[in-house]
Amino acid sequence: MTEFKRVGVLGAGLMGSGIAQVAAVAGCSVMVRDLEQSFLDRARKGIEGSTAKFVEKGKLAEADRAAALGRLSFGTELDALTGSDLIIEAVTEDLAVKNAL
């Protein structure tokens, strides 16, 4: 099986931020890319809140949460995904946008 160490996620919406969270908790370094900083800020806040709930429920240790959050990076430049072992596209469901990307 292929091991991914660096994962890129295109799109910081609900799907993209969920993928980023799972990859970061699994131990991958994750770069989330979206068009606007406000989308990235919302994604980061959502991931922070979601992982905090896992800690509260005893499903994730605080140290593991902190480590996962430390593996997350966010940016608006497409070239920030350079060097990714895997890039997952999670942009809006608009074929023109997907094709342009």
N, C-alpha and C positions, 0 to 999 in steps of 0.2 A: 504494500500500500504506500502511496506517495504521502510524504509528510510536508505539510505547509507550515512555514514559519512566519511568512509575511503575507497578509491578505489585504487586498484592496477592495473597497466597497464603493461603487458608484451610486450615489443617492443616499440621502440622510433622512428619508421619511421613516415611517413606521417599520416597513420591511427592512430597509437598509440598516437602520439602527439596531433592529433585533438581530440581524445577521452579524453585525459588528460586535454586539455584546456577546453572543455565543462564541464567536471566534476568539475574542479577547479572554473570556473566562477559560476557554480551552487551552490557552497559552500562546496564542498567535499574536504577533505584532500586527496591528490593524490601522490602516489609513482609510478614513472615510472622506470621500470627496463629494461636494455638492456645489451648486452655482453661487449660493449666497451664504455669507457668514451667519445670518440669522437662522438658516436651516440647520447649520452645523451646531450652533449654540443650543437650539431646541433638542437636537439629537443627543448631545452630551448630557443635558439636563435629564432627559428621559432615561438614558442609560444609568446615570447616577441614581435616580429614583428607583428604577427597577432592581438594580443590584442591591440597594439598601433594603428593599423589601425581602429579597432572598436572605440577606443577613438576619433580618428580624425573625424570619421563619425558621432559621437554623439550617437553611439549605446551602449557605455559602459562608465561609469564615470571613471575618472582617479583613484579615491579612490577604486573603485571596481576592477579595473585592478590590482592595487598594492596588494589588498587583495588576489585576485586569484593567482597571481604570488607567494605570500607568502605561499600559501597552497600547492605548488608543491615541491616535493622532487624527486631526481634522484639518482639511484644507480645501481651497477653492480651485487650485491649479490641477489640471489633468496630469501633468508630468510628475506630480507627487506620488502617483501610483507606480512609477518606474521602480523596478526591482521586486515587485510583488510576485510571489509564487503562484498566486491565484487572484483573479479579479472577478468579482461578482457584480453583475449589473442589476440594480434595483431602482431604476429611474421611473418616472411617471409612465403610466400605460398609454403612451402616445407613440405610434409606430414611427412617425416622422422624427421624433426626438431620439428614439432608440436607433434608427438608421443613421442619423447625423452623428451620433456618439460613436 
